């Protein structure tokens, strides 16, 4: 039961249906669309000064919407990953600043409002944005890794995930349903292994070679399989492929069992050490 609960994704504003569209940042494109219409109308009416002024505002709002979408995507990836660095470029913070500038500019240069009013609505826009969308994650999610280099862990995990994504894409094009199902099962086991390693990165020391050999192998097999015409694959070759993936699944099962047993051993050692301290 606890295993299933640990894998359950927390319900956040990003995943509720009611707020998904608003939280995605797409609502900002409504303002972009309105400004675009204003730009086009000004151009056709020959109001070239207004055309240039609203054009700058349009570009500022477009940049705000684009930065918001990028920042939300970065945060979603950060939240969905057990081990992650904080985003290098704070796109949501950048969008907050751009929105304040855009609102100030539109109020003062386009709406001809007094300077204090333009500054007020600009600051209000930035504060409202920050309260609604929040800021970018600033802290790295790096659990205790012992003496293992965090960059090595992140690099290995990212490379393995990229290979599995490639394998998933290749597998979706395989016409043999039985082979496709076997490869999907093997990929699922590989994801479980990656998840287990992320919960206890110290396991990477003994699992890295396994990941490199077998995850790379699945990606290579699926890529080469799709490169060959299906009619050119004889029954003997097809059977060898089926047997190969069966062997891979077995190796994945053994590796997963070994990692879980290692984690249980670590827990047992910790319990014994704690008992010794208490009794002492």
URVEN-V180396 format. One record per run of one state. SS is the DSSP state (A for helix, B for strand, O for the rest). FROM is the first residue (numbers start at 1). LEN is the number of residues. Records with the same first field share a line. If there is no record, write none. Layout:
SS: FROM-LEN ; FROM-LEN
This chain:
O: 1-1 ; 8-9 ; 24-4 ; 46-2 ; 80-4 ; 85-6 ; 111-4 ; 134-7 ; 142-8 ; 172-5 ; 200-1 ; 228-2 ; 233-2 ; 280-1
A: 2-6 ; 17-7 ; 28-18 ; 48-32 ; 91-20 ; 115-19 ; 150-22 ; 177-23 ; 201-27 ; 230-3 ; 235-45
B: 84-1 ; 141-1
